[in-house]
Amino acid sequence: MQRNRVQLDGHLAKAPRRSKSPVGIPHCQFWLEHYSSQSEANMARQAKLRIAVVASGEDLEQQTRLLEMGSAVTVTGFLVSHMGRDGLAKVVLHAQHIELLN
């Protein structure tokens, strides 16, 4: 199977954290909060989630430069499971494109 693509609108729930890897690759990490109404079984369902987002590389460094807490964005990317320090796996959205909406 090859398909792993996600596009999600939301707001930054916390200020982004920026860093560089030991070899100089820029990283930006933030929490994205999403709220929407979706149709499921012909009924409206409130969809709410908070997901960690990682944006890596020089191209995405340009796209994340203006991000701050509360920014509205569309993030397109793929999902990966990361092992937390507590030994529990969490799903992380690895961004390939970020569009600032506000």
Backbone as CSV, one residue per row, in Angstrom:
resi,resn,N_x,N_y,N_z,CA_x,CA_y,CA_z,C_x,C_y,C_z
1,MET,0.840,-1.185,0.000,0.000,0.000,0.000,0.880,1.241,0.000
2,GLN,0.481,2.226,-0.745,1.295,3.424,-0.897,0.622,4.696,-0.394
3,ARG,-0.706,4.713,-0.287,-1.428,5.957,-0.017,-1.372,6.350,1.457
4,ASN,-0.881,7.556,1.725,-0.838,8.121,3.076,-0.801,9.632,2.871
5,ARG,-1.960,10.245,2.754,-2.054,11.674,2.458,-3.186,12.271,3.280
6,VAL,-2.905,13.388,3.934,-3.878,14.048,4.789,-3.855,15.534,4.490
7,GLN,-5.037,16.152,4.472,-5.149,17.607,4.378,-6.110,18.043,5.472
8,LEU,-5.639,18.961,6.332,-6.397,19.316,7.516,-6.302,20.808,7.764
9,ASP,-7.457,21.445,7.995,-7.507,22.857,8.383,-7.556,22.931,9.898
10,GLY,-6.986,23.989,10.446,-7.054,24.177,11.884,-6.321,25.424,12.330
11,HIS,-6.207,25.553,13.641,-5.505,26.681,14.266,-4.360,26.139,15.110
12,LEU,-3.271,26.882,15.178,-2.168,26.494,16.036,-2.598,26.644,17.491
13,ALA,-2.546,25.550,18.236,-2.980,25.536,19.628,-1.889,26.041,20.567
14,LYS,-0.653,26.003,20.132,0.491,26.494,20.908,1.443,27.182,19.951
15,ALA,2.298,28.021,20.496,3.308,28.674,19.667,4.230,27.612,19.064
16,PRO,4.625,27.789,17.800,5.501,26.796,17.178,6.884,26.777,17.830
17,ARG,7.486,25.604,17.836,8.846,25.439,18.355,9.767,25.174,17.168
18,ARG,10.760,26.020,17.004,11.682,25.912,15.880,13.043,25.425,16.369
19,SER,13.679,24.587,15.555,15.004,24.069,15.898,15.718,23.669,14.608
20,LYS,16.977,23.289,14.767,17.746,22.761,13.631,18.378,21.450,14.068
21,SER,18.441,20.514,13.144,19.085,19.235,13.426,20.598,19.454,13.478
22,PRO,21.346,18.477,13.972,22.808,18.621,14.013,23.433,18.887,12.640
23,VAL,22.767,18.456,11.573,23.302,18.710,10.225,22.701,19.961,9.590
24,GLY,21.913,20.735,10.382,21.420,22.023,9.908,20.055,22.030,9.251
25,ILE,19.311,20.935,9.324,17.965,20.897,8.727,17.001,21.606,9.674
26,PRO,16.285,22.637,9.174,15.328,23.342,10.036,14.066,22.509,10.292
27,HIS,13.583,22.576,11.534,12.355,21.885,11.936,11.428,22.881,12.628
28,CYS,10.137,22.721,12.413,9.142,23.500,13.116,8.087,22.511,13.613
29,GLN,7.801,22.551,14.915,6.817,21.647,15.505,5.725,22.478,16.158
30,PHE,4.472,22.047,15.963,3.356,22.731,16.598,2.178,21.779,16.733
31,TRP,1.198,22.199,17.544,-0.043,21.445,17.715,-1.131,22.123,16.902
32,LEU,-1.829,21.349,16.078,-2.915,21.854,15.246,-4.246,21.393,15.840
33,GLU,-5.149,22.334,16.054,-6.487,22.032,16.567,-7.488,22.175,15.437
34,HIS,-8.335,21.168,15.282,-9.329,21.147,14.201,-10.717,20.939,14.800
35,TYR,-11.679,21.733,14.345,-13.093,21.578,14.707,-13.906,21.666,13.424
36,SER,-14.810,20.716,13.218,-15.691,20.786,12.050,-16.924,19.923,12.286
37,SER,-17.883,20.058,11.396,-19.061,19.212,11.392,-18.962,18.300,10.170
38,GLN,-19.051,16.998,10.380,-18.926,16.019,9.309,-20.200,15.177,9.253
39,SER,-20.472,14.629,8.093,-21.628,13.763,7.935,-21.192,12.307,8.083
40,GLU,-21.880,11.593,8.987,-21.602,10.180,9.194,-22.925,9.461,9.402
41,ALA,-23.187,8.439,8.599,-24.441,7.684,8.667,-25.637,8.630,8.535
42,ASN,-25.528,9.596,7.628,-26.565,10.593,7.352,-26.907,11.469,8.563
43,MET,-25.950,11.619,9.469,-26.139,12.481,10.631,-24.921,13.386,10.777
44,ALA,-25.154,14.558,11.356,-24.051,15.481,11.602,-23.259,15.016,12.821
45,ARG,-21.954,15.047,12.677,-21.072,14.665,13.786,-20.021,15.746,13.965
46,GLN,-19.804,16.160,15.189,-18.768,17.146,15.476,-17.416,16.430,15.523
47,ALA,-16.507,16.904,14.688,-15.157,16.333,14.635,-14.203,17.313,15.295
48,LYS,-13.567,16.865,16.359,-12.612,17.692,17.092,-11.353,16.874,17.299
49,LEU,-10.204,17.484,17.046,-8.960,16.791,17.309,-7.817,17.779,17.468
50,ARG,-6.781,17.305,18.120,-5.527,18.048,18.262,-4.443,17.071,17.850
51,ILE,-3.588,17.493,16.911,-2.543,16.613,16.404,-1.219,17.362,16.332
52,ALA,-0.146,16.647,16.626,1.196,17.217,16.505,1.560,17.290,15.022
53,VAL,2.197,18.405,14.639,2.650,18.603,13.261,4.150,18.867,13.287
54,VAL,4.863,18.239,12.353,6.293,18.474,12.173,6.508,18.933,10.737
55,ALA,7.195,20.064,10.578,7.537,20.591,9.261,9.054,20.675,9.182
56,SER,9.659,19.959,8.252,11.115,19.899,8.160,11.598,20.323,6.783
57,GLY,12.748,20.975,6.749,13.381,21.359,5.497,13.279,22.841,5.217
58,GLU,14.141,23.308,4.332,14.217,24.735,4.018,12.957,25.265,3.344
59,ASP,12.329,24.482,2.472,11.094,24.930,1.812,10.003,25.205,2.836
60,LEU,9.847,24.303,3.793,8.821,24.487,4.817,9.211,25.545,5.842
61,GLU,10.503,25.813,5.996,10.925,26.885,6.898,10.346,28.213,6.414
62,GLN,10.320,28.420,5.116,9.722,29.627,4.539,8.224,29.666,4.821
63,GLN,7.544,28.524,4.712,6.093,28.461,4.908,5.698,28.634,6.372
64,THR,6.610,28.343,7.299,6.274,28.415,8.728,6.751,29.711,9.388
65,ARG,7.447,30.528,8.663,8.054,31.733,9.252,7.049,32.652,9.948
66,LEU,5.854,32.792,9.393,4.864,33.713,9.945,3.885,33.049,10.915
67,LEU,4.065,31.761,11.177,3.136,31.054,12.067,3.317,31.477,13.516
68,GLU,2.193,31.632,14.206,2.188,31.925,15.639,0.947,31.284,16.237
69,MET,0.877,31.259,17.554,-0.286,30.667,18.212,-1.559,31.322,17.685
70,GLY,-2.557,30.513,17.327,-3.824,31.013,16.818,-3.891,31.132,15.305
71,SER,-2.755,31.026,14.598,-2.775,31.113,13.137,-3.667,30.038,12.546
72,ALA,-4.466,30.419,11.536,-5.292,29.458,10.807,-4.494,28.954,9.610
73,VAL,-4.423,27.634,9.455,-3.618,27.040,8.393,-4.313,25.832,7.789
74,THR,-3.883,25.486,6.593,-4.169,24.191,5.989,-2.844,23.461,5.896
75,VAL,-2.791,22.259,6.462,-1.581,21.450,6.416,-1.858,20.230,5.555
76,THR,-0.973,19.979,4.605,-1.044,18.789,3.762,0.213,17.970,4.023
77,GLY,0.040,16.672,4.231,1.203,15.829,4.492,0.820,14.378,4.679
78,PHE,1.598,13.674,5.497,1.368,12.247,5.723,1.484,11.948,7.216
79,LEU,0.896,10.836,7.631,0.873,10.444,9.047,1.972,9.437,9.357
80,VAL,2.582,9.623,10.539,3.633,8.728,11.021,3.383,8.485,12.502
81,SER,3.715,7.311,12.977,3.630,6.997,14.399,4.982,7.285,15.049
82,HIS,4.989,8.129,16.081,6.197,8.437,16.846,6.063,7.827,18.232
83,MET,7.153,7.290,18.752,7.167,6.737,20.092,7.504,7.853,21.070
84,GLY,6.614,8.084,22.027,6.840,9.119,23.030,7.809,8.655,24.099
85,ARG,8.256,9.584,24.918,9.176,9.257,26.014,8.532,8.316,27.021
86,ASP,7.188,8.346,27.060,6.458,7.465,27.983,6.251,6.067,27.405
87,GLY,6.786,5.832,26.195,6.661,4.521,25.572,5.386,4.328,24.782
88,LEU,4.513,5.350,24.753,3.266,5.258,24.008,3.426,5.873,22.632
89,ALA,2.815,5.247,21.644,2.869,5.762,20.285,1.858,6.886,20.114
90,LYS,2.229,7.916,19.341,1.290,8.976,19.002,1.387,9.224,17.503
91,VAL,0.278,9.636,16.920,0.232,9.934,15.493,0.681,11.371,15.277
92,VAL,1.586,11.570,14.334,2.128,12.890,14.012,1.916,13.153,12.527
93,LEU,1.449,14.368,12.212,1.273,14.788,10.819,2.574,15.432,10.359
94,HIS,3.245,14.815,9.398,4.456,15.380,8.806,4.043,16.226,7.607
95,ALA,4.261,17.523,7.726,3.798,18.470,6.711,4.662,18.402,5.456
96,GLN,4.008,18.506,4.313,4.679,18.672,3.032,4.355,20.026,2.419
97,HIS,3.237,20.621,2.879,2.831,21.961,2.451,1.989,22.591,3.559
98,ILE,2.240,23.869,3.824,1.454,24.609,4.810,1.003,25.919,4.180
99,GLU,-0.295,26.153,4.258,-0.869,27.399,3.727,-1.443,28.203,4.872
100,LEU,-0.977,29.430,5.032,-1.496,30.343,6.050,-2.826,30.897,5.559
101,LEU,-3.881,30.771,6.366,-5.218,31.196,5.951,-5.607,32.582,6.442
102,ASN,-4.939,33.116,7.461,-5.331,34.438,7.960,-4.184,35.409,7.905
